[in-house]
Amino acid sequence: MNEQLEPIAVIGLAGRFPGARDTDAFWRNLREGRESVHFPSDEELAAAGVPPEALSDPDYVKAVAAAPGIDEFDARFFDFSPRDATSTDPQIRIFLEAAHAAMENAGYDPEGISDVGVFGSVGVNRYVDLLTGSDHSTVRSASGMSVGVLNNSDYVATLVSYKFGFHGPSMTVQTACSSSLLTVHLAAQALRNGECEIALAGGSDVEFPLGHGHWWAPGSPMTPDGHCRPFDRDANGTIFGSGAGVVVLKRLSDALADGDSIRAVVRGTAVNNDGSGKVGFSAPSVTGQSAVIAEALERRASTPPRCPTSRRMPPVLRWATRSRSPPSPRRTSSSPMGSWPRGAARSVRSRAMWGTSGTPRASPP
């Protein structure tokens, strides 16, 4: 395959992550090596609704990775009635907030430009069950129709387009853990095809019940101590967190011509599937992931024009293109993005590498 792709510029970004209200705080946490998993007291967990028998069980892991402000929403700003705001899945609410913040971060008024595409993803909706309890008749009623719409992941992208007046393609993407990465791939395709001038891509996920830990069992993918250590000899499991992230994309030639602030350049993307070449349906495949990385590299755009804000990808994020073994996580002072503390990039890198080949998993993205 020799097809060369037009490079895509990342001109804006926004997000909310465990321990970080925005991307600046997230970057500081990475640089300073801060762990953003919270270990609440028994009193805090009890106040969140964790039963006493769970608190006394050694297999209940008292660790929470939740972004701040999940229960907050400026209904008036986004033209929601108080009732509709309460009825809306928090995953959709924070995606809407992140989309608006990302456009502003790119230097654009979301309501001042219309040729924008939206590609979004949200996790499994557990909020509607908490909202309606065991009585689902309200969802079927006339007044409950908005409850069904505002809790349906199919509408996350089109809701953003409706609220901001965007006329580009709007679609929800659901491929489990790779969903958010796939939104970037599809957004880049839409830009190259001339379907929109700007594209928003990203996803959100909120774990319910809020403020709860998780149960550990031998052989499960969950961490028994609440810590996540990707590519570390002490790695013993993962932990699911809540948050959102959205990037603003534009064809590089257009971004340069318009004087946009260029944060990064996407030179190539690719998608495949592992098929049956793995030990189980939810397991990753080294062969599948290696193949899709090789395809993305083969299809990558030619070296983009030099621009003042672009930077080379740091070596710690580059290892998979050369080898199946990661480098030592010691500090790399030669990195053009500065010194990365031990473990600073691993939590980000592990998620990105996991979703590369579209490996499906039963849990939310």
CORZIZI-V474112 format. One record per residue. N is the residue number from 1. OMEGA is omega in whole degrees, -180 to 180 (NA if undefined). Layout:
# CORZIZI-V474112
N;OMEGA
N;OMEGA
This chain:
# CORZIZI-V474112
1;-176
2;-179
3;-180
4;-177
5;174
6;-179
7;-179
8;-179
9;169
10;-174
11;178
12;179
13;177
14;179
15;175
16;-170
17;175
18;179
19;-177
20;179
21;-179
22;-176
23;177
24;178
25;178
26;180
27;178
28;179
29;179
30;-177
31;-178
32;177
33;-179
34;173
35;-175
36;173
37;-179
38;179
39;-175
40;176
41;177
42;179
43;179
44;180
45;178
46;179
47;178
48;177
49;178
50;-177
51;-178
52;-178
53;177
54;-178
55;-178
56;-178
57;-178
58;179
59;176
60;-175
61;-175
62;-179
63;-178
64;178
65;-176
66;176
67;179
68;173
69;180
70;-179
71;-180
72;178
73;179
74;-175
75;-177
76;-179
77;-178
78;176
79;173
80;168
81;178
82;-179
83;179
84;179
85;179
86;-177
87;-173
88;175
89;179
90;178
91;178
92;-180
93;-176
94;174
95;177
96;179
97;-179
98;179
99;179
100;-179
101;180
102;178
103;177
104;178
105;178
106;179
107;-179
108;172
109;-178
110;-179
111;-179
112;180
113;-173
114;-175
115;-175
116;175
117;-179
118;179
119;-172
120;179
121;174
122;-178
123;178
124;-177
125;174
126;-176
127;-176
128;177
129;177
130;-177
131;-175
132;-176
133;-179
134;-178
135;-179
136;-180
137;-180
138;179
139;-178
140;-179
141;180
142;180
143;-178
144;180
145;179
146;177
147;179
148;-179
149;-175
150;175
151;-179
152;-178
153;-180
154;-173
155;-173
156;-179
157;-178
158;176
159;176
160;-180
161;179
162;-177
163;-175
164;180
165;179
166;-178
167;178
168;179
169;-180
170;-178
171;175
172;-178
173;179
174;175
175;179
176;-171
177;-177
178;-172
179;-176
180;177
181;-179
182;176
183;178
184;179
185;-178
186;177
187;178
188;177
189;-179
190;179
191;-179
192;179
193;180
194;-179
195;177
196;180
197;180
198;177
199;172
200;180
201;178
202;-178
203;177
204;178
205;177
206;179
207;176
208;-5
209;-179
210;175
211;179
212;173
213;179
214;178
215;177
216;175
217;179
218;179
219;179
220;179
221;-175
222;179
223;180
224;-177
225;178
226;-179
227;179
228;-175
229;-179
230;177
231;-179
232;-180
233;178
234;-179
235;-179
236;177
237;-177
238;176
239;-179
240;-179
241;180
242;179
243;-179
244;176
245;-180
246;174
247;176
248;-174
249;180
250;174
251;-175
252;-180
253;178
254;-179
255;178
256;-179
257;-177
258;179
259;179
260;174
261;-175
262;-177
263;-179
264;177
265;176
266;-175
267;180
268;174
269;178
270;179
271;171
272;176
273;-177
274;-175
275;-179
276;-175
277;178
278;-172
279;180
280;-176
281;-176
282;-178
283;175
284;179
285;178
286;-180
287;-179
288;-179
289;178
290;-178
291;-177
292;175
293;179
294;179
295;179
296;179
297;-179
298;-177
299;-174
300;179
301;175
302;-177
303;-177
304;177
305;179
306;176
307;-171
308;-173
309;-179
310;180
311;176
312;176
313;-177
314;-177
315;-176
316;178
317;-171
318;-168
319;-175
320;180
321;-176
322;-169
323;175
324;179
325;-178
326;178
327;175
328;-178
329;178
330;-179
331;179
332;-176
333;179
334;-179
335;-180
336;179
337;177
338;-178
339;179
340;179
341;179
342;178
343;-174
344;-176
345;-169
346;-178
347;178
348;-176
349;-177
350;180
351;-179
352;-178
353;-177
354;-173
355;-170
356;-174
357;178
358;179
359;-177
360;176
361;-172
362;-177
363;-178
364;-176
365;NA
